[in-house]
Amino acid sequence: MSALQLKDTSAAFKGKRVLGPLSLSVGKGEKIALVGGSGAGKSTLIRLLYQHAQGRVALVPQDLGLVQSLSVFHNIFMGRLNEHPTWYNLATLVKPFQRERNDIGPWLEKLGMTEKQWTAVASLSGGQRQRVAVARALYSHAPVLLADEPVSALDGPLAHTVMGLLTDSFETSVIALHDVQLALKYCNRIVGIAEGQIALDEARERLTETDILQLY
Amino acid sequence: MSLTPTVRVSLLFFAIALASLAVADIAITTANPWRDLGRFFMGLATPDFFSTDSLGTAILRTVAFAFTGVALGSLSGFILALVYRFRLVRTLCAFIRAIHELFWALIFLQFFGFHPLTGVLAIAIPYAGIFAKVYSEILDEADPEPRRLLPLGTGVISAFLYARIPDCWDQIRTYTAYRLECGLRSSAILGFVGLPTIGFYLESSFSQSHYSEAGALLILFYVLIATMPWWLRPKLLPLYVGAAPFFLGDGLPIVWGNVTRFFTEDIVPSPIRNDEGLSGLAAWFSDLMVNEALPGIWNTVILTQIALVFTGLLALLAFPLISQHFGGPVRRASGNLFLVIARSTPEYILAYILLQLWGPSMLPAVVALALHNGGIIGHLIGRQSSGIKLRADASHGVNRYAFELVPRVYRSFLAFLFYRWEIIMRETAILGILGIATLGFYIDSAIQEIRFDRAMVLILITALLNIGIDALSRYIRRKLALQTMPTC
C-alpha cells in the first residue's frame, strides 16, 4: 500500500507547465531523496505531494513557514495544534504546560536549541530557523514527512544529525536534497528530477554518486 | 520639457487652489486681530494652572472619554475586520467613518442628551469603521504559509491565534496606540458641543478672555500627549481601560421618550410627517438642496482644496526643520517642538482660537487645517528624509533641499497628502460649526432650529461627499502608484 501517490499529475505556473505530467508512488517505509538541479521542479513536486496527500503529513517547506514573532517553543507546538481544545492552545500561548515542555525539551536538546527555547524566531539565524521547522515536523508525530532542502543552511555534523533524526523518526519520507552524499547515506530510494520530469528512479543500492551527478 | 505625472497632478491641484482662493472669502474682520493674538500668546507664556479646580477634571474626563471610546471602537473594529470581506460590512464601515465624531455627537445629543454614552459612542462608532479597515488590511498582510502548514483538524480559533495574530500583533498595537492619541484629540474637541472635556473649558475660558487659563489647558493637553510613551505602558493598559468608564462623569440621565421620538418623528422629513404628499416632499428637498446643501458643498470643496495645497506647502517648508541634513541640534529641537505642537493641536481648536482672534472667514480655517496637517506630514517626511544617505560631496543649503531631498521624498509626500485629503475634507465640514459656511454650518443651524430631518439629510450628503473624495484620492494614488500606510 502506498503512503503517497501521484497519477499523471502536472503543475503549472502562470499558465506555463513547470512539472509533469508524472506519476509517483511512495510506499510505506520508503525514504526517498529527491535530487536534481535548481529549478528542475523539486519544490513543486514536494508541494504537489503535500496537496494530494491523504492523512497526516509533516511538511518542512523551503521558506519554513514559521511565525516570526512567536517563540521557538510555540512554533514547535504548532505541529500538534489539532490535538488540543482551543482553550488549551490559548492557555499555552500565555503559559505553556509542563506536559508539552517535557515533550518538546528533548527535541530541542537533540538539535542543540535548548537555550533558544523562548527566543522569538525573528531573532534567530538561518540555520537555527531551519532547525525549528525541523523540530516542528518531528514533534508533530505524523507518519509521513515531506521536506524541501531541510539542511541547506546547516553545516556538516549538524546536517548529519538532522538527516538522521528525520529519517529515523518518520516511517515514510520524501526529502528534496541537493547534497548527493547525504541522499545516498540516509535514503533508500533516489528520485531524480530534470526539466519537470522524473529522469531517474532507483533503489539506493544500485546507484553511485556519478550516476546522480549526470542529472546536474 | 515634458512633465512627469506627479508634477502635472501637483500643478493641477495648485491651479485649482488658486482659482478657489479667488472666489473664497478670506478676510480678517476683527478690529484688533494682532492685539488679541498677542494677548493669547501672553496667556500661553503665563499659564495659570490654579485659576479653577476644573483643570484636573477636564484632563481626567478627556482621557476617560478617549480610552472608553477608543477601546470600544477598537474591539468592535476588530470584530468587523474579521468579516470585512463582505461588501455590506465594507460599505457600512466606509459610511460610519465618513461621519465626523462631532457630527455623531450632535446626533446622539439629540436623544441621549448630555449622558456619557453620547461622547463614548461619538468616538467609538467612527473609530470602529476606521479600525475595521486598517485591522483587516494588517491581517491580510500576514504571512499565509504558517496557516497552510497547520496540522489537519486545527480549530479555527487556534489557527487564528497562532498563525495570524502573532505576525500582526506589533502593527496592530502600534496602530491602536496611535489611534489612542487621535482619540485624545477627538475627546478634547467633543467639549465644544458641551461634553465635559477640555474643549468645554477652553471655550468658556476664551469667551471670558481668560487667556492664561486657556494657555494652561492647552499646555496640559500638550504635556498629556507628549508624555504618552511614558504613561501608556502595555501592562497598565487593562487598568486604564477598566477604570476609564468610571471617570466619565454622571452627565444627565437619558430620557427614553426622546430616543423614541427622535427616530419616529424628529428625523422623518417634515412633508411626510405632515402628509403633504410627494409634491411637498419634492419642494422640501429641492429647497434643502438649493439653499443649504449646494452652497455647503461648494464652500466645503473650495476650502478643502485651498487647505490641501497650503498643507502641502507648509509640509514641504517645515520638513527641513527636523531633517538630519539641515541645521544643528538646536534648530532641530525647536523644529521638533513646533511640529509636535502643530500636530498635537486638533484643527478644530486651532480654528476656534484663530476665529476668536481674526473673526469669521475662511482664513482661520485654512491656517488651522494647514498647520495641523502640514505638521503631521512635515514630521513624517522630515523623519524619512533623515534616513536618506547623501554622497559626501552633495551640495548644501537650498541646492541640497531642491536637488537632493525634495525629489527623493516627493512621491511619499504626495501619498501622505492625498491620504489626508479626505481627512481634511471631513474636518472642513466640521469647522462649519464655528460659523464658516461649510456643510457643518448648515447642519449645526438645522439642529439649532430643531429641524433634525434636514440635519440628517445634510449629514448624509457630507458622508457621501467624503466617500467620493476618498474614492477619488485612492484612484489618483493608484494612477500615480503612490503607496502609504495609514497614519491618522
Contacts between the chains, C-beta under 8 A, distances in Angstrom:
chain1	res1	chain2	res2	distance
A	56	B	151	6.6
A	56	B	152	6.5
A	59	B	149	5.7
A	61	B	145	6.8
A	61	B	149	7.1
A	63	B	145	6.2
A	64	B	145	7.9
A	65	B	143	7.6
A	65	B	145	3.7
A	65	B	146	4.9
A	65	B	148	6.9
A	65	B	149	4.5
A	66	B	146	6.6
A	67	B	143	7.6
A	67	B	146	4.9
A	67	B	162	6.7
A	67	B	163	6.2
A	67	B	166	5.0
A	67	B	167	5.9
A	68	B	143	7.6
A	68	B	166	7.8
A	68	B	167	6.5
A	69	B	166	4.5
A	69	B	167	6.0
A	69	B	169	6.1
A	69	B	170	6.8
A	70	B	162	7.1
A	70	B	166	4.7
A	74	B	162	7.0
A	74	B	166	7.9
A	78	B	146	7.2
A	78	B	149	7.8
A	78	B	150	6.5
A	78	B	162	5.3
A	78	B	163	7.2
A	79	B	151	6.6
A	80	B	151	6.5
A	81	B	150	5.7
A	81	B	151	6.2
A	81	B	154	4.5
A	81	B	155	7.8
A	81	B	158	5.2
A	81	B	159	7.1
A	81	B	162	6.1
A	82	B	150	7.2
A	82	B	151	4.3
A	82	B	152	6.4
A	82	B	153	4.0
A	82	B	154	4.3
A	82	B	155	7.7
A	83	B	151	7.8
A	84	B	158	7.7
A	85	B	155	7.6
A	86	B	155	4.9
A	86	B	157	4.7
A	86	B	158	5.2
A	89	B	155	7.5
A	89	B	157	8.0
A	89	B	158	4.2
A	89	B	161	6.8
A	89	B	162	6.9
A	90	B	157	7.6
A	90	B	158	7.5
A	90	B	161	6.3
A	93	B	161	6.0
A	93	B	162	7.1
A	136	B	149	8.0
A	140	B	151	6.0
A	142	B	151	7.4
